Amino acid sequence: MPLSVADVGRRVVVRRRLGFENDRPVYGDVLGILESWTGGRLRIRRRDGELVEVAERDVVAGKPVPPPPERRYRPPPD
C-alpha cells in the first residue's frame, strides 16, 4: 500500500534519496509517525522525538507500518 496524505497520524517508513556518492545514489530510511504532509514536505517524528523533514521529491518509496510490539517487563535473573 503506497503512502498518501491520508496516512498523516500513522506510523510509516519512508525511503528517501540522500544524494550521490561515487556517482551512485545513496538512500536512507525514516521510521516514525507522519505528523504532516504539506507544501511538498513530509514531517516524520521518530521514536526518540527527532522531527525529520523529507522533501516529497526525495521520497523513493513509503508505506504505513504496524505499531511496534509492546515491550514486556522482564525482571532481571536472580
N, C-alpha and C positions, 0 to 999 in steps of 0.2 A: 504494500500500500504506500504510494508516494506521499510525501509531506505536502501539506497545504496550510493556508491561513486558518482553517478550521481546527488545526491542531494546537493553537495557542492555548496554554494551560496544561498541556500534556507533556509527558516525558518523551524526549526524542533523541535520536542520534543523527548527526549531520556530518557528512564527509565534505570537506572544503579544500579548495585549491589554495596552497600557501605560497606558491611561487615556483621558481625553477632552480635546479642545482645540477651543474654539468649538463645543461641543455635538456634536462628531463624534468617533468612536472613533479612537484612534491605535494603530498596530500596530508591532511590531519583530520582527526575525528573530534567532535564535541558531543558530549553526552550530558543531558540535563533537561530542565523544564523550559520549554519555549514560552518566554514571557511576553514577547510581542513580535510582530512582523509588519512593520510599517516603513514607508519610504524606501523600499528596496533593501532593508536591513532586518536581519533576524537577531533577536536578543535572547540568549540562552543562559540560564542560571545553572551553574554546575553545583554538585553536591557540597563542595567546600565554600559556596557562596559567591564565587567569582562570576561576574557577568561577562559573557563573551559575545561580541558583536560580529556578525558574519554578513558580508555583502551578499545579496541574493545572487549576483552574477558569479560568485565564487563557489556556490553550492553545486557539488557534483552529484550527490545523492543524499537522501534523507528519508527517515520513516519514524513513525511513532513506535515506542518500545514499551513493554510492560514495566510496571513498577519494580524496584529492586526487591529481592526476597527479604522478609523480615529477619532481623538479626536476633538470634536467641542467646540469652544469657547462659553461659556455661560456667559453673563455679570452677575455680582452679582445682587441679587434682591434689589430693591430700599427700 
